[in-house]
Amino acid sequence: MITNVSLITVYCLDQDRARDFYVDILGFTPRTDITMGEGFRWVTVSHPSQPELELTLMTPGPPLDADAADFIRRQLEKGGMGGIGLSVDDCRKTYEELSAKGVTFLQEPSDRPYGVEAVMRDDSGNWLVLVEPREFTPESFA
């Protein structure tokens, strides 16, 4: 039986820079940083309030074939990769704090039927959505 989601891959262009962004800018905790085999590096971080869910910061490469790795690298370089959603208690305040740290935002905080949302980029071009959730119903979207 599946009990939870424990690992999500976030592709990056540079594992050191990605780890520093998630740890130093976003406040995640470093978890694993080991080299396995021929230069394959396993780097993970997690949020302090959700340690059971780790983000694997992985450069495009094996086990992907060369064409797939190149495609992901090109998507990262042009900012075309999806990302993750991050819950926040105050989206506008978090936006101000992260903007002051130099984070690039694609969308300032905006009211949505499900809460307040802002969209930012990590240092590899992945987009991350900050959401201050609120109760909603299907009618909220009408």
Secondary structure, 3 states (H helix, E strand, C coil): CCCCCCEEEEECCCHHHHHHHHHHHCCCEEEEEEEECCCEEEEEEEECCEEEEEEEEECCCCCCCHHHHHHHHHHHHCCCCCCCEEECCCHHHHHHHHHHCCCEEEEEEEEECCEEEEEEECCCCCEEEEEEECCCCHHHHC
